[in-house]
């Protein structure tokens, strides 16, 4: 198992009032103080060095634009610094937003240099970019997937095809490709793809035999998504294993359950993950042409029918929020995924990206105090659904076992320290995880044979003699956890 550390690197000095009022995208940058920003960026680099010293296998970076919840606007700059100041950890980029880079040949050169400087420690990754990213780069969202596919093709060819050669696509045209900064790793650095429950992206990953890394998504639809990958891989003639899958989990550890819970509550204002859902407004999240027709239809149903039971996970917040649509494990065994399961996974994707802004009145003037109250009242449901795991090391380890037994990922990342959390609490969290939690997670990984992509090359497993693919994940451990939880309080260790 490959174990990583990740944080969104937020700008921590925007008030929660402003986040509630405006949402994470579109906050005026008059609230940004470059002095404080400089301090934070250096703290985040220091945290990555500390993570290496504490034994993490990788440090992960991502990229967002025009938002306070992620200061990694130019992720490759951070990666180039880490390439020089770290010695062992993999530098995992999840990922470069291909549709908005403008010049994928330049991107291939940048990543090649990072890989060389790091001594071959780069793990590259691609994303379509959130809907908001299209505005930040003046990109046409209707061409997002086309741009993604072409840019990917340019980068991989630049890394692997002897130059000079010409490339002519629909969107990108190069008369002369002959880069002199090729990656150290051959034929190219590993490529992993992060995402939020997109069946189309998972099938694309299966086609290219790239690991798919789910970003703290609900466990039930994530198991279904694993099965989409399984079935697509089987059609291509190979068996999936843990090395094909990764998962990011929000984790907060402290000396007592109560202290950890108070820190973890701040994650509700932490940007991506839960905060991303709570404070991502539709005009930024869903620009015309960005979503598939199925997702667009889902959005129309959800927000046009006030009596619809297709609520987002936290739409009712403190008033009894619903979990993601239950799939009942319909394809949790060896059965093939079907159209209904596909619709449910796509629905869960939309659910994951929508909530608090639904609570606004027609005059778009939210009751800030009331929304803050509802957000914090919703936290027990967030914790119960394992969207955030918090507590002492013993409490956390028991719940992490449920996640690992359910999904069986070969890549696992502790995602933490977003929101208004102090530096001391952030560092304490990292150190407690490294000292007390990570060794147990490694043992669970060995017990479950959770092979990473560095141990088994994705796409090299043969199908069983029967020709029927085997599932990697199973909903049964999660159902057993829920049954065991019963009527116990959410905060109790289970």
WOSULKA-V734306 format. One record per backbone hydrogen bond with DSSP energy under -1.0 kcal/mol. CO is the residue of the C=O (numbers start at 1). NH is the residue of the N-H. If there is no record, write none. Layout:
BEGIN
co=CO nh=NH
co=CO nh=NH
END
This chain:
BEGIN
co=2 nh=412
co=3 nh=57
co=3 nh=58
co=4 nh=414
co=5 nh=60
co=6 nh=416
co=9 nh=71
co=15 nh=19
co=16 nh=20
co=17 nh=21
co=18 nh=22
co=19 nh=23
co=28 nh=31
co=29 nh=32
co=33 nh=37
co=34 nh=38
co=35 nh=39
co=36 nh=40
co=37 nh=41
co=38 nh=42
co=39 nh=43
co=40 nh=44
co=41 nh=45
co=42 nh=46
co=43 nh=47
co=44 nh=48
co=45 nh=49
co=46 nh=50
co=47 nh=51
co=48 nh=52
co=49 nh=53
co=50 nh=54
co=51 nh=56
co=52 nh=55
co=57 nh=90
co=58 nh=5
co=59 nh=92
co=61 nh=94
co=68 nh=11
co=71 nh=73
co=74 nh=77
co=74 nh=78
co=75 nh=79
co=76 nh=80
co=77 nh=81
co=78 nh=82
co=79 nh=83
co=81 nh=85
co=82 nh=86
co=90 nh=59
co=91 nh=123
co=92 nh=61
co=96 nh=98
co=96 nh=127
co=97 nh=100
co=98 nh=101
co=101 nh=103
co=103 nh=107
co=104 nh=108
co=105 nh=109
co=106 nh=110
co=107 nh=111
co=108 nh=112
co=109 nh=113
co=110 nh=114
co=111 nh=115
co=112 nh=116
co=113 nh=117
co=114 nh=118
co=115 nh=120
co=116 nh=119
co=121 nh=91
co=123 nh=93
co=124 nh=192
co=125 nh=96
co=127 nh=98
co=130 nh=133
co=131 nh=134
co=132 nh=136
co=133 nh=137
co=134 nh=139
co=140 nh=143
co=141 nh=144
co=143 nh=147
co=144 nh=148
co=145 nh=149
co=146 nh=150
co=147 nh=151
co=148 nh=152
co=149 nh=153
co=150 nh=154
co=151 nh=155
co=152 nh=156
co=153 nh=157
co=154 nh=158
co=155 nh=159
co=156 nh=160
co=157 nh=161
co=165 nh=177
co=167 nh=174
co=172 nh=169
co=174 nh=167
co=177 nh=165
co=190 nh=124
co=193 nh=213
co=195 nh=215
co=198 nh=202
co=199 nh=203
co=200 nh=204
co=201 nh=205
co=202 nh=206
co=203 nh=207
co=204 nh=208
co=205 nh=209
co=205 nh=210
co=211 nh=193
co=212 nh=246
co=213 nh=195
co=214 nh=216
co=214 nh=248
co=218 nh=222
co=219 nh=223
co=220 nh=224
co=221 nh=225
co=222 nh=226
co=223 nh=227
co=224 nh=228
co=225 nh=229
co=226 nh=230
co=227 nh=231
co=228 nh=232
co=229 nh=233
co=230 nh=234
co=231 nh=235
co=233 nh=238
co=234 nh=237
co=241 nh=244
co=242 nh=245
co=242 nh=410
co=244 nh=212
co=245 nh=410
co=245 nh=411
co=246 nh=214
co=247 nh=413
co=249 nh=415
co=250 nh=389
co=252 nh=391
co=256 nh=260
co=257 nh=261
co=258 nh=262
co=259 nh=263
co=260 nh=264
co=261 nh=265
co=263 nh=266
co=264 nh=267
co=265 nh=268
co=266 nh=269
co=267 nh=270
co=271 nh=276
co=273 nh=277
co=274 nh=278
co=275 nh=279
co=279 nh=24
co=281 nh=284
co=281 nh=285
co=282 nh=286
co=287 nh=290
co=292 nh=296
co=293 nh=297
co=294 nh=298
co=295 nh=299
co=296 nh=300
co=297 nh=301
co=298 nh=302
co=299 nh=303
co=301 nh=305
co=305 nh=308
co=309 nh=311
co=312 nh=315
co=316 nh=319
co=317 nh=321
co=327 nh=330
co=329 nh=332
co=338 nh=342
co=339 nh=343
co=340 nh=344
co=341 nh=345
co=342 nh=346
co=343 nh=347
co=344 nh=348
co=345 nh=349
co=346 nh=350
co=347 nh=351
co=348 nh=352
co=350 nh=353
co=351 nh=354
co=355 nh=358
co=356 nh=359
co=357 nh=360
co=361 nh=364
co=366 nh=368
co=367 nh=371
co=368 nh=372
co=369 nh=373
co=370 nh=374
co=371 nh=375
co=372 nh=376
co=373 nh=377
co=374 nh=378
co=376 nh=379
co=378 nh=382
co=379 nh=383
co=380 nh=384
co=381 nh=385
co=382 nh=387
co=383 nh=386
co=389 nh=252
co=391 nh=254
co=392 nh=396
co=393 nh=397
co=394 nh=398
co=395 nh=399
co=396 nh=400
co=397 nh=401
co=399 nh=403
co=400 nh=404
co=401 nh=405
co=402 nh=406
co=403 nh=407
co=404 nh=408
co=406 nh=474
co=410 nh=2
co=411 nh=247
co=412 nh=4
co=413 nh=249
co=414 nh=6
co=415 nh=251
co=419 nh=421
co=422 nh=426
co=423 nh=427
co=424 nh=428
co=425 nh=429
co=426 nh=430
co=427 nh=431
co=428 nh=432
co=429 nh=433
co=430 nh=434
co=431 nh=435
co=432 nh=436
co=433 nh=437
co=433 nh=438
co=437 nh=441
co=438 nh=442
co=439 nh=443
co=440 nh=444
co=441 nh=445
co=442 nh=446
co=443 nh=447
co=444 nh=448
co=445 nh=450
co=449 nh=451
co=452 nh=455
co=452 nh=456
co=457 nh=460
co=461 nh=239
co=464 nh=467
co=475 nh=479
co=476 nh=480
co=477 nh=481
co=478 nh=482
co=479 nh=483
co=480 nh=484
co=481 nh=485
co=482 nh=486
co=485 nh=488
co=489 nh=492
END
